[in-house]
Amino acid sequence: MIRLFLVDDHAILRIGLRTLFQQQADLQVVGEAETGEQLLAQLPTTPCDIVLLDLHMPGLDGLATTQRLRAEFPTVRVLILSMADHERAIGQVLAAGAQGYVLKNAGHDEIVVAVRAVAAGKRFLCSELGLTMLEKVLTEVPEVTTQPVSGLTMREQEILRLVADGLITAQIADKLFTSPRTVETHRQNIMEKLAPRTLPR
């Protein structure tokens, strides 16, 4: 069972997330808070595996809360759930120790996938952000479409070239005779390897 702690100053969002996770047999919401201070006060008596954390909150914001969590509760994983899509904000919070970043307008299925990925020790960046950043890489380094990219496997380079050609996940899956889920996994791996080139640290 994956134990989740929800932190957001909007009660309606927390209610929606709690309802979503209650429908998943392997996910359990064990606590909720409106601020980073409330979270840190409750964690000593409310063990959890993942904190779903908003970036912009009154008082201790998401970045400062992530830094405190890394220092005081190093086994707790952090998944940022925010409307902020600025590269600087994303880079700062990932550098501070967050394992994943998902936009609040992401689909319910993607949020659940993000939680399970982070729980499994993987890093996660939602599709919308991932595609935007891949496009930036391709714009800044256009030769990746014809030259090998250091650190990427042959299959990852192949998928990166197809993204450069404008193909979406489903089209890439059809072209490579594989599943969209497999393509998404490769895309996440590409983002992890290329993130240092696109995100400020």
TAVEN-V783282 format. One record per run of one state. SS is the DSSP state (H for helix, E for strand, L for the rest). FROM is the first residue (numbers start at 1). LEN is the number of residues. If there is no record, write none. Layout:
ss:SS from:FROM len:LEN
ss:SS from:FROM len:LEN
//
This chain:
ss:L from:1 len:1
ss:E from:2 len:6
ss:L from:8 len:3
ss:H from:11 len:12
ss:L from:23 len:4
ss:E from:27 len:7
ss:L from:34 len:2
ss:H from:36 len:8
ss:L from:44 len:6
ss:E from:50 len:4
ss:L from:54 len:8
ss:H from:62 len:11
ss:L from:73 len:4
ss:E from:77 len:6
ss:L from:83 len:4
ss:H from:87 len:9
ss:L from:96 len:4
ss:E from:100 len:4
ss:L from:104 len:4
ss:H from:108 len:12
ss:L from:120 len:4
ss:E from:124 len:2
ss:L from:126 len:1
ss:H from:127 len:14
ss:L from:141 len:1
ss:H from:142 len:4
ss:L from:146 len:8
ss:H from:154 len:11
ss:L from:165 len:4
ss:H from:169 len:8
ss:L from:177 len:3
ss:H from:180 len:19
ss:L from:199 len:3
//
